[in-house]
Amino acid sequence: MTSGITLEIPAKAEYLSLVRAVVVSAAALDPAVEDQRLEDLRLAVSEATTNAIRSHANLGSEERITIRCGLTDDRIEVEVQDRGPGFNPEKLEPAGPLDQPGRLSYEGGFGIPLMRVLADEIKINSADEGTTVQLVVYTPPATDSPSAPSP
Amino acid sequence: MLGITEEFHNNWVTLQINGEIDMATGPELRQRIVQYVQDGHMNIVLDLTNVDFVDSTGLGVLIGGLKRTRSHGGDLRCIGLTEPLKEMFKLTGLDTVLTQEDK
């Protein structure tokens, strides 16, 4: 069984906390999801939505970002879709560890690596007309309801 | 919306922060840190007891603050990290460069 929600937001940073709250609340409808996985999802969704908002920097405010969150028996799927200019995820160069000399001079480069660590699956489809990031977090199987007592 | 209260002790300023540090609120914290350093307060403690969420934008603000204070002979430290924040610092390697202390 699949259930889910769709959010459309203006590309403005002040909507980030709303997106996090809604997606995590939706995911928490599955009582089997552990708190740690909800925290993973909260951060991963925030990173994906932040990147989407940044990608809209040169677009009109009418262009919306779409966030879909679906729950199935074994997973939570979140899709963040923007309409900004795309990028080639294969060409992203790792920023390197923070204790590397000179690394502190660059404050970015954490978003996509964090998403890769936090989500169980991530797919990035990017083209000139926009980017879709799909995040999947596996959920434990629902425990069977206790069987009826034997007579 | 980020709540920031300041407290001066010896040559350290402690900022108690309330809220979430992300793309919406990070610029405000960044500006405050820049201003303290400009005013000669190069040693800054961020009390994150009441911060339950920091994303990579917030992380960038901390890294920027660390770089700025150290380049002026000071330091930036964090206290009161919640478990999710400790985990995030570990994941990104921030724990290797930024001093964290318990309260």
gemmi code that builds the backbone of each chain (N, CA, C; Angstrom):
import gemmi

chains = {
    "A": [
        ("MET", (0.845, -1.188, 0.000), (0.000, 0.000, 0.000), (0.885, 1.245, 0.000)),
        ("THR", (0.485, 2.237, -0.796), (1.254, 3.469, -0.837), (0.393, 4.628, -0.383)),
        ("SER", (0.969, 5.466, 0.449), (0.285, 6.711, 0.780), (1.322, 7.811, 0.721)),
        ("GLY", (0.883, 9.028, 0.587), (1.883, 10.076, 0.483), (1.303, 11.458, 0.392)),
        ("ILE", (2.202, 12.418, 0.303), (1.804, 13.821, 0.243), (2.662, 14.525, -0.808)),
        ("THR", (2.171, 15.660, -1.264), (2.930, 16.503, -2.185), (2.891, 17.935, -1.674)),
        ("LEU", (4.066, 18.558, -1.677), (4.174, 19.954, -1.259), (4.726, 20.756, -2.427)),
        ("GLU", (4.200, 21.939, -2.629), (4.803, 22.860, -3.595), (5.161, 24.125, -2.854)),
        ("ILE", (6.432, 24.513, -2.931), (6.853, 25.698, -2.166), (7.534, 26.713, -3.082)),
        ("PRO", (7.458, 27.985, -2.723), (8.292, 28.976, -3.408), (9.762, 28.683, -3.082)),
        ("ALA", (10.649, 29.068, -3.950), (12.071, 28.791, -3.723), (12.655, 29.796, -2.734)),
        ("LYS", (12.199, 29.696, -1.503), (12.664, 30.625, -0.468), (13.110, 29.830, 0.762)),
        ("ALA", (14.227, 30.283, 1.336), (14.825, 29.537, 2.439), (13.894, 29.415, 3.637)),
        ("GLU", (13.010, 30.385, 3.823), (12.146, 30.332, 5.010), (11.145, 29.182, 4.964)),
        ("TYR", (11.031, 28.505, 3.816), (10.126, 27.351, 3.735), (10.809, 26.037, 4.121)),
        ("LEU", (12.138, 26.090, 4.331), (12.874, 24.858, 4.626), (12.372, 24.146, 5.868)),
        ("SER", (12.140, 24.896, 6.937), (11.739, 24.242, 8.187), (10.358, 23.614, 8.037)),
        ("LEU", (9.513, 24.239, 7.219), (8.186, 23.666, 6.956), (8.328, 22.325, 6.222)),
        ("VAL", (9.193, 22.303, 5.216), (9.398, 21.060, 4.454), (9.901, 19.949, 5.372)),
        ("ARG", (10.888, 20.275, 6.197), (11.426, 19.263, 7.121), (10.332, 18.732, 8.040)),
        ("ALA", (9.550, 19.662, 8.589), (8.525, 19.259, 9.555), (7.466, 18.381, 8.898)),
        ("VAL", (7.044, 18.750, 7.694), (5.978, 18.002, 7.034), (6.464, 16.610, 6.633)),
        ("VAL", (7.663, 16.553, 6.036), (8.162, 15.246, 5.577), (8.414, 14.315, 6.768)),
        ("VAL", (9.015, 14.838, 7.812), (9.290, 13.983, 8.977), (7.988, 13.565, 9.654)),
        ("SER", (7.018, 14.452, 9.713), (5.721, 14.082, 10.310), (5.049, 12.988, 9.481)),
        ("ALA", (5.146, 13.113, 8.157), (4.546, 12.091, 7.293), (5.241, 10.749, 7.494)),
        ("ALA", (6.581, 10.780, 7.560), (7.336, 9.530, 7.734), (7.032, 8.893, 9.088)),
        ("ALA", (6.800, 9.735, 10.090), (6.548, 9.225, 11.441), (5.182, 8.555, 11.555)),
        ("LEU", (4.369, 8.670, 10.508), (3.088, 7.958, 10.533), (3.306, 6.450, 10.554)),
        ("ASP", (4.492, 6.033, 10.042), (4.846, 4.614, 10.145), (5.505, 4.402, 11.507)),
        ("PRO", (4.832, 3.746, 12.428), (5.379, 3.629, 13.789), (6.640, 2.786, 13.866)),
        ("ALA", (6.954, 2.047, 12.793), (8.141, 1.188, 12.823), (9.426, 1.974, 12.559)),
        ("VAL", (9.303, 3.214, 12.082), (10.501, 3.981, 11.742), (11.175, 4.485, 13.017)),
        ("GLU", (12.468, 4.198, 13.136), (13.193, 4.608, 14.340), (13.511, 6.099, 14.290)),
        ("ASP", (13.662, 6.684, 15.486), (13.938, 8.120, 15.582), (15.197, 8.508, 14.803)),
        ("GLN", (16.230, 7.661, 14.872), (17.480, 7.983, 14.178), (17.261, 8.090, 12.668)),
        ("ARG", (16.414, 7.219, 12.129), (16.140, 7.280, 10.691), (15.347, 8.530, 10.331)),
        ("LEU", (14.486, 8.968, 11.263), (13.754, 10.218, 11.018), (14.728, 11.399, 10.986)),
        ("GLU", (15.736, 11.347, 11.871), (16.747, 12.420, 11.865), (17.552, 12.388, 10.569)),
        ("ASP", (17.890, 11.175, 10.106), (18.603, 11.046, 8.823), (17.777, 11.662, 7.699)),
        ("LEU", (16.481, 11.344, 7.715), (15.591, 11.849, 6.668), (15.465, 13.369, 6.753)),
        ("ARG", (15.359, 13.874, 7.982), (15.221, 15.330, 8.176), (16.391, 16.075, 7.530)),
        ("LEU", (17.609, 15.572, 7.787), (18.791, 16.245, 7.263), (18.913, 16.059, 5.747)),
        ("ALA", (18.662, 14.841, 5.274), (18.792, 14.582, 3.832), (17.794, 15.425, 3.033)),
        ("VAL", (16.568, 15.517, 3.513), (15.548, 16.309, 2.810), (15.913, 17.792, 2.838)),
        ("SER", (16.461, 18.228, 3.959), (16.869, 19.628, 4.053), (17.974, 19.946, 3.048)),
        ("GLU", (18.917, 19.020, 2.903), (20.007, 19.237, 1.947), (19.478, 19.286, 0.511)),
        ("ALA", (18.592, 18.349, 0.183), (18.052, 18.314, -1.182), (17.245, 19.573, -1.474)),
        ("THR", (16.455, 20.017, -0.511), (15.616, 21.199, -0.727), (16.462, 22.468, -0.770)),
        ("THR", (17.506, 22.512, 0.055), (18.417, 23.670, 0.016), (19.052, 23.790, -1.365)),
        ("ASN", (19.522, 22.667, -1.909), (20.123, 22.703, -3.248), (19.100, 23.151, -4.287)),
        ("ALA", (17.853, 22.687, -4.131), (16.801, 23.075, -5.078), (16.552, 24.578, -5.010)),
        ("ILE", (16.482, 25.111, -3.803), (16.250, 26.561, -3.641), (17.403, 27.346, -4.271)),
        ("ARG", (18.629, 26.883, -4.018), (19.792, 27.577, -4.607), (19.729, 27.562, -6.133)),
        ("SER", (19.238, 26.458, -6.683), (19.212, 26.333, -8.144), (18.213, 27.298, -8.776)),
        ("HIS", (17.280, 27.798, -7.973), (16.269, 28.728, -8.493), (16.699, 30.193, -8.356)),
        ("ALA", (17.961, 30.411, -8.001), (18.415, 31.773, -7.699), (18.127, 32.749, -8.829)),
        ("ASN", (18.213, 32.272, -10.070), (18.020, 33.187, -11.200), (16.673, 33.008, -11.888)),
        ("LEU", (15.745, 32.322, -11.227), (14.415, 32.129, -11.812), (13.422, 33.058, -11.128)),
        ("GLY", (12.305, 33.259, -11.764), (11.263, 34.077, -11.156), (10.664, 33.372, -9.947)),
        ("SER", (10.079, 34.147, -9.062), (9.547, 33.571, -7.827), (8.323, 32.692, -8.071)),
        ("GLU", (7.766, 32.743, -9.309), (6.602, 31.902, -9.601), (6.982, 30.434, -9.755)),
        ("GLU", (8.235, 30.184, -10.098), (8.674, 28.801, -10.288), (8.734, 28.102, -8.935)),
        ("ARG", (8.044, 26.974, -8.840), (7.932, 26.287, -7.567), (8.857, 25.080, -7.487)),
        ("ILE", (9.114, 24.669, -6.276), (9.834, 23.426, -6.001), (8.820, 22.426, -5.469)),
        ("THR", (8.875, 21.211, -5.979), (7.898, 20.193, -5.586), (8.570, 19.123, -4.736)),
        ("ILE", (7.959, 18.819, -3.622), (8.473, 17.763, -2.732), (7.378, 16.713, -2.581)),
        ("ARG", (7.703, 15.487, -2.943), (6.735, 14.397, -2.784), (7.284, 13.411, -1.768)),
        ("CYS", (6.439, 12.931, -0.911), (6.861, 11.958, 0.097), (5.899, 10.791, 0.060)),
        ("GLY", (6.396, 9.605, -0.196), (5.538, 8.429, -0.274), (5.980, 7.365, 0.724)),
        ("LEU", (5.025, 6.712, 1.306), (5.310, 5.637, 2.255), (4.804, 4.329, 1.676)),
        ("THR", (5.653, 3.328, 1.672), (5.203, 1.985, 1.305), (5.521, 1.061, 2.476)),
        ("ASP", (5.285, -0.214, 2.276), (5.490, -1.150, 3.384), (6.943, -1.196, 3.854)),
        ("ASP", (7.876, -0.977, 2.933), (9.275, -1.182, 3.323), (10.163, 0.039, 3.114)),
        ("ARG", (9.588, 1.178, 2.757), (10.453, 2.332, 2.499), (9.708, 3.664, 2.546)),
        ("ILE", (10.493, 4.703, 2.766), (9.997, 6.069, 2.629), (10.729, 6.654, 1.425)),
        ("GLU", (9.972, 7.173, 0.487), (10.584, 7.760, -0.701), (10.263, 9.245, -0.731)),
        ("VAL", (11.294, 10.060, -0.890), (11.091, 11.501, -1.000), (11.722, 11.966, -2.305)),
        ("GLU", (10.974, 12.779, -3.016), (11.467, 13.303, -4.295), (11.431, 14.828, -4.219)),
        ("VAL", (12.539, 15.453, -4.531), (12.613, 16.921, -4.545), (12.916, 17.341, -5.979)),
        ("GLN", (11.990, 18.098, -6.551), (12.104, 18.449, -7.970), (12.178, 19.963, -8.123)),
        ("ASP", (13.239, 20.419, -8.787), (13.339, 21.861, -9.050), (13.346, 22.109, -10.546)),
        ("ARG", (13.297, 23.354, -10.909), (13.271, 23.741, -12.314), (14.469, 24.641, -12.655)),
        ("GLY", (15.497, 24.524, -11.845), (16.715, 25.312, -12.074), (17.602, 24.666, -13.115)),
        ("PRO", (18.660, 25.361, -13.503), (19.608, 24.780, -14.455), (20.274, 23.563, -13.819)),
        ("GLY", (20.395, 22.510, -14.570), (20.906, 21.266, -14.003), (22.414, 21.250, -13.853)),
        ("PHE", (22.924, 20.120, -13.415), (24.362, 19.930, -13.256), (24.650, 18.449, -13.480)),
        ("ASN", (25.908, 18.140, -13.661), (26.287, 16.742, -13.850), (26.793, 16.175, -12.525)),
        ("PRO", (25.978, 15.352, -11.869), (26.402, 14.845, -10.558), (27.666, 14.008, -10.617)),
        ("GLU", (27.957, 13.445, -11.806), (29.168, 12.625, -11.934), (30.431, 13.482, -11.887)),
        ("LYS", (30.274, 14.767, -12.180), (31.454, 15.624, -12.254), (31.722, 16.391, -10.959)),
        ("LEU", (30.919, 16.095, -9.925), (31.160, 16.760, -8.648), (32.433, 16.197, -8.036)),
        ("GLU", (33.327, 17.095, -7.662), (34.564, 16.621, -7.065), (34.429, 16.638, -5.553)),
        ("PRO", (34.843, 15.563, -4.888), (34.752, 15.563, -3.426), (35.590, 16.691, -2.837)),
        ("ALA", (35.025, 17.328, -1.807), (35.704, 18.497, -1.242), (36.871, 18.113, -0.338)),
        ("GLY", (36.918, 16.850, 0.081), (38.038, 16.416, 0.920), (37.756, 16.621, 2.391)),
        ("PRO", (38.526, 15.919, 3.242), (38.298, 16.015, 4.684), (38.636, 17.398, 5.234)),
        ("LEU", (37.953, 17.748, 6.324), (38.100, 19.096, 6.876), (39.477, 19.356, 7.468)),
        ("ASP", (40.175, 18.281, 7.882), (41.492, 18.518, 8.468), (42.597, 18.612, 7.415)),
        ("GLN", (42.170, 18.596, 6.148), (43.131, 18.753, 5.053), (43.548, 20.225, 4.974)),
        ("PRO", (44.857, 20.503, 4.756), (45.294, 21.900, 4.704), (44.507, 22.702, 3.656)),
        ("GLY", (44.035, 23.867, 4.052), (43.317, 24.739, 3.131), (41.844, 24.432, 2.977)),
        ("ARG", (41.392, 23.286, 3.517), (39.999, 22.886, 3.322), (39.023, 23.869, 3.978)),
        ("LEU", (39.451, 24.503, 5.072), (38.546, 25.410, 5.784), (38.206, 26.657, 4.961)),
        ("SER", (38.982, 26.909, 3.909), (38.688, 28.096, 3.112), (37.461, 27.892, 2.241)),
        ("TYR", (36.987, 26.656, 2.136), (35.800, 26.368, 1.340), (34.718, 25.830, 2.271)),
        ("GLU", (33.614, 26.565, 2.391), (32.606, 26.218, 3.387), (31.550, 25.252, 2.865)),
        ("GLY", (31.538, 24.982, 1.567), (30.483, 24.144, 0.994), (30.964, 22.734, 0.707)),
        ("GLY", (30.190, 22.032, -0.111), (30.597, 20.706, -0.561), (30.129, 19.563, 0.316)),
        ("PHE", (29.239, 19.838, 1.270), (28.799, 18.770, 2.172), (27.440, 18.187, 1.811)),
        ("GLY", (26.620, 18.941, 1.071), (25.229, 18.558, 0.881), (25.040, 17.186, 0.253)),
        ("ILE", (25.577, 16.982, -0.926), (25.367, 15.709, -1.623), (26.087, 14.553, -0.909)),
        ("PRO", (27.339, 14.737, -0.432), (27.947, 13.641, 0.339), (27.120, 13.255, 1.568)),
        ("LEU", (26.536, 14.245, 2.245), (25.695, 13.925, 3.405), (24.473, 13.106, 2.986)),
        ("MET", (23.833, 13.531, 1.902), (22.654, 12.788, 1.430), (23.032, 11.340, 1.104)),
        ("ARG", (24.197, 11.161, 0.499), (24.627, 9.799, 0.128), (24.827, 8.933, 1.370)),
        ("VAL", (25.285, 9.552, 2.459), (25.511, 8.785, 3.692), (24.192, 8.512, 4.417)),
        ("LEU", (23.306, 9.496, 4.417), (22.098, 9.418, 5.250), (20.999, 8.556, 4.633)),
        ("ALA", (20.877, 8.612, 3.304), (19.798, 7.862, 2.657), (20.297, 6.464, 2.292)),
        ("ASP", (19.377, 5.523, 2.216), (19.751, 4.171, 1.791), (19.912, 4.103, 0.279)),
        ("GLU", (19.162, 4.933, -0.427), (19.321, 5.042, -1.882), (19.185, 6.511, -2.246)),
        ("ILE", (19.944, 6.939, -3.245), (19.774, 8.295, -3.765), (19.953, 8.256, -5.272)),
        ("LYS", (19.048, 8.922, -5.972), (19.177, 9.049, -7.423), (19.072, 10.530, -7.753)),
        ("ILE", (19.975, 11.001, -8.602), (19.933, 12.395, -9.025), (19.785, 12.412, -10.535)),
        ("ASN", (18.659, 12.931, -11.003), (18.447, 13.078, -12.435), (18.446, 14.566, -12.748)),
        ("SER", (19.431, 14.994, -13.505), (19.561, 16.418, -13.761), (19.630, 16.689, -15.252)),
        ("ALA", (18.894, 17.708, -15.680), (18.907, 18.124, -17.083), (18.803, 19.640, -17.103)),
        ("ASP", (18.835, 20.225, -18.315), (18.807, 21.686, -18.423), (17.564, 22.295, -17.790)),
        ("GLU", (16.451, 21.526, -17.833), (15.188, 22.094, -17.352), (14.902, 21.804, -15.879)),
        ("GLY", (15.848, 21.149, -15.205), (15.630, 20.928, -13.781), (16.288, 19.665, -13.260)),
        ("THR", (16.206, 19.503, -11.957), (16.846, 18.366, -11.294), (15.838, 17.691, -10.372)),
        ("THR", (15.860, 16.370, -10.359), (15.044, 15.615, -9.408), (15.971, 14.752, -8.564)),
        ("VAL", (15.857, 14.922, -7.263), (16.622, 14.091, -6.326), (15.649, 13.151, -5.640)),
        ("GLN", (15.919, 11.859, -5.737), (15.077, 10.864, -5.065), (15.858, 10.262, -3.900)),
        ("LEU", (15.269, 10.331, -2.741), (15.893, 9.780, -1.531), (15.028, 8.638, -1.022)),
        ("VAL", (15.658, 7.550, -0.664), (14.914, 6.409, -0.120), (15.520, 6.020, 1.224)),
        ("VAL", (14.643, 5.873, 2.201), (15.055, 5.358, 3.508), (14.254, 4.081, 3.754)),
        ("TYR", (14.952, 2.987, 4.007), (14.259, 1.720, 4.251), (13.615, 1.743, 5.634)),
        ("THR", (12.495, 1.079, 5.732), (11.835, 0.975, 7.028), (11.740, -0.489, 7.431)),
        ("PRO", (11.785, -0.748, 8.724), (11.699, -2.143, 9.159), (10.324, -2.711, 8.856)),
        ("PRO", (10.239, -4.019, 8.655), (8.920, -4.604, 8.380), (7.988, -4.398, 9.563)),
        ("ALA", (6.733, -4.177, 9.242), (5.756, -3.989, 10.310), (5.628, -5.288, 11.092)),
        ("THR", (5.576, -5.141, 12.402), (5.424, -6.356, 13.217), (3.980, -6.843, 13.093)),
        ("ASP", (3.852, -8.157, 12.982), (2.501, -8.729, 12.859), (1.744, -8.515, 14.150)),
        ("SER", (0.473, -8.301, 13.989), (-0.342, -8.166, 15.206), (-0.375, -9.518, 15.918)),
        ("PRO", (-0.440, -9.468, 17.220), (-0.383, -10.720, 17.971), (-1.504, -11.674, 17.538)),
        ("SER", (-1.133, -12.926, 17.409), (-2.138, -13.879, 16.967), (-3.145, -14.128, 18.089)),
        ("ALA", (-4.288, -14.553, 17.688), (-5.347, -14.773, 18.664), (-4.939, -15.915, 19.615)),
        ("PRO", (-5.234, -15.749, 20.865), (-4.856, -16.817, 21.807), (-5.545, -18.133, 21.466)),
        ("SER", (-4.803, -19.189, 21.687), (-5.372, -20.504, 21.406), (-6.481, -20.801, 22.417)),
        ("PRO", (-7.453, -21.479, 21.941), (-8.543, -21.804, 22.876), (-8.067, -22.769, 23.956)),
    ],
    "B": [
        ("MET", (13.754, 31.571, 12.249), (14.043, 32.602, 13.254), (15.024, 32.045, 14.287)),
        ("LEU", (16.095, 32.757, 14.467), (17.141, 32.298, 15.378), (17.169, 33.232, 16.581)),
        ("GLY", (17.182, 32.667, 17.775), (17.343, 33.490, 18.970), (18.794, 33.430, 19.414)),
        ("ILE", (19.415, 34.590, 19.626), (20.817, 34.611, 20.048), (20.952, 35.534, 21.256)),
        ("THR", (21.447, 34.990, 22.359), (21.753, 35.855, 23.500), (23.245, 35.760, 23.779)),
        ("GLU", (23.835, 36.855, 24.205), (25.285, 36.904, 24.368), (25.660, 37.093, 25.832)),
        ("GLU", (26.827, 36.563, 26.180), (27.337, 36.720, 27.535), (28.856, 36.831, 27.447)),
        ("PHE", (29.405, 37.859, 28.083), (30.849, 38.067, 28.025), (31.489, 37.605, 29.326)),
        ("HIS", (32.582, 36.845, 29.199), (33.292, 36.368, 30.374), (34.778, 36.312, 30.034)),
        ("ASN", (35.592, 37.040, 30.804), (37.014, 37.207, 30.491), (37.118, 37.663, 29.031)),
        ("ASN", (37.892, 36.975, 28.231), (37.983, 37.422, 26.837), (37.213, 36.498, 25.896)),
        ("TRP", (36.166, 35.865, 26.433), (35.315, 35.008, 25.605), (33.906, 35.567, 25.561)),
        ("VAL", (33.291, 35.440, 24.399), (31.859, 35.752, 24.313), (31.130, 34.436, 24.022)),
        ("THR", (30.112, 34.181, 24.830), (29.311, 32.970, 24.638), (27.973, 33.358, 24.029)),
        ("LEU", (27.650, 32.707, 22.923), (26.365, 32.955, 22.276), (25.466, 31.754, 22.525)),
        ("GLN", (24.381, 31.993, 23.218), (23.411, 30.914, 23.396), (22.411, 31.013, 22.246)),
        ("ILE", (22.315, 29.928, 21.500), (21.514, 29.963, 20.271), (20.278, 29.093, 20.443)),
        ("ASN", (19.167, 29.613, 20.007), (17.905, 28.864, 20.056), (17.331, 28.768, 18.651)),
        ("GLY", (17.070, 27.540, 18.210), (16.446, 27.381, 16.890), (17.201, 26.398, 16.022)),
        ("GLU", (17.022, 26.525, 14.734), (17.666, 25.650, 13.764), (18.612, 26.498, 12.903)),
        ("ILE", (19.754, 25.936, 12.577), (20.712, 26.688, 11.758), (20.716, 26.090, 10.357)),
        ("ASP", (20.132, 26.827, 9.433), (20.056, 26.355, 8.049), (20.210, 27.538, 7.101)),
        ("MET", (19.783, 27.361, 5.869), (19.938, 28.407, 4.856), (19.150, 29.680, 5.222)),
        ("ALA", (18.078, 29.501, 5.992), (17.247, 30.655, 6.356), (17.868, 31.452, 7.499)),
        ("THR", (18.464, 30.773, 8.448), (18.938, 31.448, 9.661), (20.458, 31.597, 9.715)),
        ("GLY", (21.170, 30.795, 8.924), (22.636, 30.817, 8.957), (23.243, 32.195, 8.704)),
        ("PRO", (22.724, 32.942, 7.719), (23.322, 34.252, 7.436), (23.327, 35.191, 8.650)),
        ("GLU", (22.295, 35.103, 9.488), (22.227, 35.956, 10.676), (23.365, 35.606, 11.649)),
        ("LEU", (23.579, 34.307, 11.853), (24.653, 33.882, 12.759), (26.013, 34.252, 12.177)),
        ("ARG", (26.145, 34.068, 10.866), (27.408, 34.423, 10.209), (27.721, 35.915, 10.427)),
        ("GLN", (26.713, 36.743, 10.249), (26.893, 38.183, 10.398), (27.282, 38.551, 11.828)),
        ("ARG", (26.659, 37.864, 12.790), (26.978, 38.147, 14.198), (28.435, 37.799, 14.494)),
        ("ILE", (28.891, 36.661, 13.964), (30.278, 36.245, 14.214), (31.254, 37.233, 13.574)),
        ("VAL", (30.944, 37.637, 12.345), (31.793, 38.619, 11.651), (31.888, 39.895, 12.485)),
        ("GLN", (30.752, 40.338, 13.017), (30.712, 41.580, 13.789), (31.526, 41.472, 15.078)),
        ("TYR", (31.405, 40.319, 15.773), (32.176, 40.147, 17.015), (33.671, 40.233, 16.730)),
        ("VAL", (34.104, 39.558, 15.667), (35.530, 39.572, 15.349), (35.973, 40.992, 14.984)),
        ("GLN", (35.138, 41.686, 14.219), (35.467, 43.077, 13.866), (35.576, 43.951, 15.108)),
        ("ASP", (34.764, 43.630, 16.111), (34.773, 44.415, 17.350), (35.864, 43.972, 18.322)),
        ("GLY", (36.673, 42.995, 17.900), (37.798, 42.574, 18.730), (37.517, 41.379, 19.614)),
        ("HIS", (36.353, 40.757, 19.480), (36.048, 39.547, 20.264), (36.351, 38.323, 19.398)),
        ("MET", (37.599, 37.860, 19.519), (38.031, 36.769, 18.634), (37.798, 35.386, 19.216)),
        ("ASN", (37.424, 35.321, 20.477), (37.176, 34.018, 21.111), (35.682, 33.859, 21.344)),
        ("ILE", (35.103, 32.916, 20.641), (33.642, 32.775, 20.644), (33.256, 31.346, 21.016)),
        ("VAL", (32.303, 31.234, 21.922), (31.729, 29.927, 22.261), (30.282, 29.921, 21.777)),
        ("LEU", (29.921, 28.888, 21.045), (28.531, 28.726, 20.626), (27.895, 27.666, 21.515)),
        ("ASP", (26.908, 28.080, 22.278), (26.174, 27.132, 23.115), (24.993, 26.612, 22.292)),
        ("LEU", (25.098, 25.330, 21.884), (24.101, 24.756, 20.974), (23.093, 23.854, 21.701)),
        ("THR", (22.996, 24.040, 23.011), (22.079, 23.206, 23.801), (20.665, 23.221, 23.230)),
        ("ASN", (20.231, 24.390, 22.783), (18.856, 24.532, 22.297), (18.772, 24.566, 20.770)),
        ("VAL", (19.792, 23.984, 20.135), (19.779, 23.858, 18.674), (19.629, 22.373, 18.349)),
        ("ASP", (18.519, 22.001, 17.765), (18.335, 20.571, 17.489), (18.521, 20.236, 16.024)),
        ("PHE", (18.904, 21.248, 15.240), (19.122, 20.934, 13.821), (20.148, 21.889, 13.223)),
        ("VAL", (21.143, 21.319, 12.554), (22.114, 22.093, 11.769), (22.283, 21.353, 10.456)),
        ("ASP", (22.145, 22.046, 9.335), (22.401, 21.367, 8.063), (23.727, 21.843, 7.488)),
        ("SER", (23.992, 21.500, 6.231), (25.321, 21.803, 5.690), (25.551, 23.304, 5.561)),
        ("THR", (24.473, 24.080, 5.407), (24.637, 25.538, 5.372), (25.090, 26.030, 6.742)),
        ("GLY", (24.479, 25.482, 7.791), (24.897, 25.828, 9.146), (26.332, 25.410, 9.412)),
        ("LEU", (26.671, 24.246, 8.894), (28.041, 23.757, 9.024), (29.020, 24.749, 8.380)),
        ("GLY", (28.631, 25.269, 7.215), (29.460, 26.252, 6.528), (29.661, 27.502, 7.368)),
        ("VAL", (28.615, 27.898, 8.098), (28.721, 29.067, 8.972), (29.735, 28.795, 10.088)),
        ("LEU", (29.684, 27.589, 10.653), (30.633, 27.237, 11.720), (32.061, 27.210, 11.179)),
        ("ILE", (32.229, 26.648, 9.992), (33.566, 26.587, 9.390), (34.079, 27.997, 9.100)),
        ("GLY", (33.193, 28.841, 8.576), (33.570, 30.233, 8.311), (33.957, 30.948, 9.593)),
        ("GLY", (33.208, 30.695, 10.659), (33.510, 31.323, 11.951), (34.825, 30.835, 12.519)),
        ("LEU", (35.077, 29.546, 12.346), (36.330, 28.956, 12.819), (37.527, 29.597, 12.104)),
        ("LYS", (37.379, 29.694, 10.789), (38.464, 30.274, 9.981), (38.698, 31.742, 10.368)),
        ("ARG", (37.602, 32.472, 10.515), (37.703, 33.903, 10.798), (38.331, 34.160, 12.173)),
        ("THR", (37.857, 33.437, 13.202), (38.411, 33.671, 14.547), (39.877, 33.262, 14.611)),
        ("ARG", (40.202, 32.107, 14.033), (41.593, 31.633, 14.114), (42.545, 32.535, 13.335)),
        ("SER", (42.059, 33.091, 12.232), (42.930, 33.978, 11.453), (43.212, 35.282, 12.202)),
        ("HIS", (42.429, 35.544, 13.245), (42.668, 36.728, 14.073), (43.260, 36.335, 15.431)),
        ("GLY", (43.769, 35.104, 15.513), (44.413, 34.670, 16.750), (43.452, 34.186, 17.814)),
        ("GLY", (42.205, 33.991, 17.465), (41.220, 33.516, 18.438), (40.780, 32.100, 18.151)),
        ("ASP", (39.571, 31.762, 18.609), (39.066, 30.409, 18.370), (37.546, 30.423, 18.447)),
        ("LEU", (36.943, 29.399, 17.878), (35.504, 29.208, 17.979), (35.265, 27.798, 18.502)),
        ("ARG", (34.477, 27.705, 19.566), (34.212, 26.402, 20.177), (32.713, 26.192, 20.305)),
        ("CYS", (32.333, 24.925, 20.400), (30.913, 24.603, 20.555), (30.707, 23.821, 21.847)),
        ("ILE", (29.651, 24.152, 22.559), (29.296, 23.383, 23.749), (27.823, 22.988, 23.651)),
        ("GLY", (27.469, 21.977, 24.431), (26.061, 21.594, 24.541), (25.494, 20.915, 23.302)),
        ("LEU", (26.341, 20.153, 22.606), (25.836, 19.496, 21.385), (24.855, 18.367, 21.723)),
        ("THR", (23.735, 18.356, 21.057), (22.787, 17.250, 21.203), (23.327, 16.051, 20.411)),
        ("GLU", (22.765, 14.882, 20.662), (23.248, 13.678, 19.986), (23.180, 13.770, 18.453)),
        ("PRO", (22.054, 14.273, 17.879), (22.029, 14.399, 16.408), (23.134, 15.314, 15.884)),
        ("LEU", (23.442, 16.374, 16.637), (24.506, 17.279, 16.184), (25.872, 16.614, 16.280)),
        ("LYS", (26.086, 15.870, 17.375), (27.366, 15.146, 17.492), (27.547, 14.200, 16.309)),
        ("GLU", (26.466, 13.535, 15.943), (26.501, 12.596, 14.826), (26.826, 13.320, 13.525)),
        ("MET", (26.207, 14.467, 13.353), (26.424, 15.251, 12.129), (27.873, 15.757, 12.062)),
        ("PHE", (28.414, 16.208, 13.189), (29.796, 16.675, 13.234), (30.754, 15.531, 12.886)),
        ("LYS", (30.390, 14.326, 13.351), (31.246, 13.169, 13.084), (31.180, 12.789, 11.601)),
        ("LEU", (29.965, 12.801, 11.059), (29.780, 12.432, 9.652), (30.580, 13.331, 8.718)),
        ("THR", (30.637, 14.612, 9.057), (31.272, 15.571, 8.157), (32.738, 15.804, 8.482)),
        ("GLY", (33.194, 15.278, 9.618), (34.583, 15.491, 10.005), (34.803, 16.794, 10.746)),
        ("LEU", (33.729, 17.532, 11.018), (33.886, 18.803, 11.739), (34.461, 18.563, 13.134)),
        ("ASP", (34.198, 17.372, 13.689), (34.705, 17.067, 15.030), (36.230, 16.996, 15.063)),
        ("THR", (36.867, 16.892, 13.885), (38.330, 16.808, 13.869), (38.994, 18.187, 13.913)),
        ("VAL", (38.233, 19.224, 13.613), (38.848, 20.559, 13.563), (38.240, 21.541, 14.559)),
        ("LEU", (37.055, 21.224, 15.058), (36.379, 22.181, 15.931), (36.286, 21.623, 17.345)),
        ("THR", (36.691, 22.436, 18.304), (36.680, 21.990, 19.693), (35.250, 21.938, 20.217)),
        ("GLN", (34.875, 20.746, 20.727), (33.552, 20.601, 21.344), (33.766, 20.281, 22.814)),
        ("GLU", (32.972, 20.905, 23.638), (33.083, 20.630, 25.077), (31.700, 20.419, 25.636)),
        ("ASP", (31.646, 19.595, 26.678), (30.376, 19.477, 27.396), (30.199, 20.732, 28.232)),
        ("LYS", (28.966, 21.007, 28.546), (28.717, 22.203, 29.362), (29.168, 21.989, 30.795)),
    ],
}
model = gemmi.Model(1)
for chain_id, residues in chains.items():
    chain = gemmi.Chain(chain_id)
    for i, (resn, *xyz) in enumerate(residues, 1):
        res = gemmi.Residue()
        res.name, res.seqid = resn, gemmi.SeqId(i, " ")
        for name, pos in zip(("N", "CA", "C"), xyz):
            atom = gemmi.Atom()
            atom.name, atom.element = name, gemmi.Element(name[0])
            atom.pos, atom.b_iso = gemmi.Position(*pos), 0.0
            res.add_atom(atom)
        chain.add_residue(res)
    model.add_chain(chain)
structure = gemmi.Structure()
structure.add_model(model)
structure.setup_entities()
